[in-house]
Amino acid sequence: MAGAKLGIAFALALACADVRAGGAAVVESSQSAARSEAANSGEADIMFTLPPATIANTIPPVLDRRYFEVAGAYPLPPGGREFSLVRAWWFAEAALLAYADPPFAVGQFRQAGLSIDGDTLVSAGSTQAYIAYNDDMIVVVFRGTEVAKAGTDKTPRQLLENSFRDIMADIKILPKAAIPRGTAHRGFVSGWTAVSATILGRIRFLKEKRPARTVWFTGHSLGAALAILAAAEYGNADGLYTYGSPPVGDAEFTATVTCPAFRFVHNNDAVAHAPLAYLHVGIEKYFDRNGNLTEPPALANRVATGVTDAVWMGFNNLTSLDAPLYPRTPLTDHAPLYYALLVRHAMELENRGVR
């Protein structure tokens, strides 16, 4: 029941955040302009402020933004197994976009030069994924846990049904045999199994058309867990990038993920730090509370900053009715929009020689 309580708490906390912050819209456009001005002036714009923790910003889908905005300046590398912040930014954008339904998502992928297999989602039960591709590569992007949110094309009943299916997948934590070996979180294994034949078959088809295509897996939250299981079963992927991933399987299973794997963690992200009896997959890439890509801190330091943030949030809200929710909490740190913005910031700093 811990997963269900976490999902309910997440929705309630973000609902409160939306009221406290006045339902503010995404402020990414103003930040983009500021970043461009700083880049033109040659300033090292290290300080980075995330948009306020409103429902619009922290619960996907996020439909009032342009995805892959700086793709022209930072083209997607088709190959190379080394870590790449440019590739990480593309995949973070894709992981956020995966929460949106066609035709919006298909149109955004297409504008970035990526076709979507069948122009639609692969969908079965609680699992949804886009298979994006071009002449050089295939990227399988899994959708994470859906939380009911107004302003989408879905009916209230569809929103609740989707949320319920995803939460049920999240809370089935007992181990289940995974492919190729070992055991993993039962809900995640069942979710991947529901679409595995379809996705692996489409990858084979696209590879037969162009054998040189590289193959990548990515996703956020539940989508990250599914991407890990997919990479393990596929067996010969070129890379795996995850965002806010929970621990997925035992040691025997995690050893089967042999492709280059990188997992991004934002500060005290509650899902990435979920106390499950499983192991993480991939080299950790950690963003601290100030948005810096740095070495992961010790557990004690993470607990200390989490407590400090919670106390600050409570004090801030009690002393001012107009105060916005302090954005860096374990629940809002999990927002996929924040991952996309943080990776872009790190990528642009690297490009300017700051990091």
KASULGI-V144504 format. One record per run of one state. SS is the DSSP state (a for helix, b for strand, c for the rest). FROM is the first residue (numbers start at 1). LEN is the number of residues. If there is no record, write none. Layout:
ss=(SS	SS)
from=(FROM	FROM)
len=(LEN	LEN)
This chain:
ss=(c	a	c	a	c	a	c	a	c	a	c	b	a	c	b	c	b	c	b	c	a	c	b	c	b	a	c	b	c	a	c	b	c	b	c	a	c	b	c	b	c	b	c	b	c	a	c	a	c	a	c)
from=(1	2	21	28	42	55	59	85	98	104	112	115	117	120	122	125	127	134	137	143	156	172	175	178	183	186	210	214	221	222	235	239	244	249	250	251	255	261	267	279	280	283	288	293	295	299	320	332	335	336	352)
len=(1	19	7	14	13	4	26	13	6	8	3	2	3	2	3	2	7	3	6	13	16	3	3	5	3	24	4	7	1	13	4	5	5	1	1	4	6	6	12	1	3	5	5	2	4	21	12	3	1	16	4)
